[in-house]
Amino acid sequence: MHSIQFGNQTIPYTLSRSHRRKTLSISVNRHGVSVISPSDIDIEKIESTLHKKAVWIIKQLADFDEMKINVKERSFLSGEKLPYLGRHYRLKVQKTDCDQPSFRFYQSRFLAEIPNGRNEGEYRDLLYPLYVNWVKERADLFAQNRIQRFTLKLQQEPKKIIIKEQEQRWGSCTSAGNILLNWRIFLAPTSIIDYVLAHELVHLKHMNHSNEYWETLRMLLPDYEQRKEWLRINGGTLNV
């Protein structure tokens, strides 16, 4: 493990060398900073490049820290509460003669059926994917409806809204005009979902975080800073 010092912050990184690589590659993920370099580049040049990108690297690491899970994983047992749109709904699990587990929402609670013969230690593995799919299916329509209030004001709209698993981001905007949303954001209150939708929508007009970008976001959401701060503080709880 290597490291550089940037101000009072130490940035550790892993280094790999490749004979086939022509340029230096720096990536940041939940495991840390990884560098892949051509075999003939010396360590001083590598670390000089890292220093130049240090602000970006620190920002990426902070984003991952924000999304670290800091709540205990649910076991998907009867009586537990599962989040959706800022509220928590109780789960009831029943064992039946069904061949496959099922998951639905009915009368303000989640209902699940588990085949006879399955033990409680298996419930999470069986029901967690069904819960995620349930959220994703409803999140798509929800996002399409919520974003309309912003598209009318901004006179911009995405080509597609895609709900997916994202390790680092709550949302992102592609150069093709698509908005990608982390399914977990739909566990948050609607005001926070609105913030992420507006944040990414403005990127269709400003593909950066310039002053013009923030001014446009403020036009859509005058209190965006409070919503952003809520997500910074509470983002780690948006998990099951």
N, C-alpha and C positions, 0 to 999 in steps of 0.2 A: 504494500500500500504506500503510495506517495502522497504528498500534500503540498499546498502552497499557503502562504500567509497573505491575507488581504485585509489591511487594517488590523483590527483586533480579532478577526475571524479566521480560523483554520479551515481550509477546504481540502478534505482528503479525496483522493481519486485513485482509480485503478488504471494501469497502463498496459496496453497490448501493442505489439509491433507486428507489422505485416509487410512482407516483401512485395506483395501485389498492390498495396495501397499507395496512391500518389499524393493524397492530401490528408490533413489532420482531421479527425472526427472527434467531436465532444458531444456526449449525450448525458442527460440527467433522467433518472427514473427513481422509483421508490427505494432502490437499493443504494443510490448514491451517484457519484460522477464517474463516468467511464471515458477513457481516451483511447482511441486507436490511431496509431501514427505509422507513417512509412518507416522502414527500418533504419534509414540513414539520417533521420532528424535527431539532433542532440537534445538532451533534457532541458537545456537552457531555453531553446526555442519553444519547446512544448510549454514550459511554464510561463514564458512570456505571453504566449497566446492565451493561456488560461487566465492570466492577470487581466488581459484586455477584455475577456468575456466574464470576469468575476461577478459583476453586477447582475448580469443575466443568469449566471449559475446560481447565485444566492437566491434570486427571485424564484427560480425553478424549484430549488430545495425547499423554500418556504411554502410553495404551493403544495408540495407533497406532505409537509408537516401538517398543513391545515387540514388535509384530508385523511390523516391517520385515524384509524378507528380507536376511539377512546371509550367505547361502551362495550359491555359484555355481550357476546353473541347470544342471540336467542336460541333456545333448544327446540322451539316450535311445539311446546307442550300446551295442553289445555290450560287456559287461564292467563297465559302470557298476552301482552299487548303488542301489536304491530303498528308501525307508523304509516300514515298516508296523508298527504296534504296538510301537514302540521297537526294532525290529531292522531290519537292512539286508539285502536279498536281491539277488543278482546278476541282471542282465538279459541275456538272450540274444536277439539279433535275427537272423532269417533272412529272406532274400529268396526269395519263391516266386511261383508263377503265380496267386496269389490276386487277386481283384478289389479287395478292401478290406483295410486293415490289421486285425490282430486282436491281442488282448492277454489273457494268462491267467497263472495261477500253477500250477506243476506241479513236484512233487518239490523243494520248497524254493528255487525260483527263478522269476523272471518270464520268460515266453516270449512273444515277439512275432513276427508275420509281417508283412512289408512287400512290397507288389507289386513285381515286377521293374520296373526303369526309374526307381524313386525313388532320389534320392541322399541321402547321410547328412545333409546340411543340412536336409532335410525331416523327419527322423525325429521331432524333438520336436513339431512341429506335428501330426504324424499320431498319435503315441502318447500324448502328454500327456493329451488328453481321455479316452482309453480308460483310462489309469491312474487318473485322477480318478474316473471312473465305477465302476471296479473297487473303489476304496476306499469310495466312497459306498454301494454295494450291500451290502458286507459290514459297514460301520459301523452300518447301521440295526439289523441283528439283534444285533450285538455290544453296542450301547448298550442295547437292550431287555433283554438278559440281564444285563448288568452293573448296571443301575440297580435291579434287584429287591432286592438286598441292602440298599439304602437306603430303598426304598419300604416295606418291611416294618417297619423301625425307625421311620420318620417317619409312617407311616400316611397318606401322601400319594402320589399318582402323577399323572404328566402325562397329559393327554388324548392328546397325540401327541408323538413325538420326530421332529424333522425335521432331516435332514443337508443342509447347504447351504453355499454360498460366503458368507463373512462377512468384510468388510474389517477391521473393528475388533475384534470380539469372538470369543473362543473359544466362548462360549455365551451364550444369553440366554433369558429366560423371559417369555412374553407374558401379558397380563391374561386371555387366554382359557384359560390353563393349558397351553399348548404349550411345549415346550423345543426351542430351536433350537441346533444344534451346528455349528460350523465343521468341515468335513470334514478339515482339516489336523490337528486335535487327535488324530485316529486314526493319525497318524504317530508320536505320542509313546508312551512306555511306558504300560502299562495303569494304573499307579498314578496317573498324571497325568490320564488319561481319567476315572478314578474321581473325582478332585478336581473336575473341571469338571462332571461329572454331579451330584455331591452339591451343589456350589455352586449350580447352577441349580434343583435340586429343592427346596432350602430356600427359594428365592424363592416357591414355591407357598404357603408358610406365612407368610413375611415378605418382602413386596415392597419391601425396603429393605436397608440394611446397618447396622441397629441393633445394639445389644449383644445383643439376643435372637437376631438372625440369626446372629451369629458364635458364640454359645453353642450354638445348635442345630447349626451346621455342625461344631463341635468334638465334639459328641456323636456325629455320624456318622463323622467323621474326626479323631481326636485330634491327628494330625500334619499337619493341612491346611496349616499355615504353611510347612512344609518343601516340600510339593508346590507350593504357590503360588509360593514362591521359585524352585524349579526352572523353573517355567513362565516366570517373569519373566526369568530368565537365558538360558534355552535356547529360548524361544518362537520367536525369529527363525530358528532352524535347521529349524523344521518346515515345510519347503518343498522343492520339487524344481525 
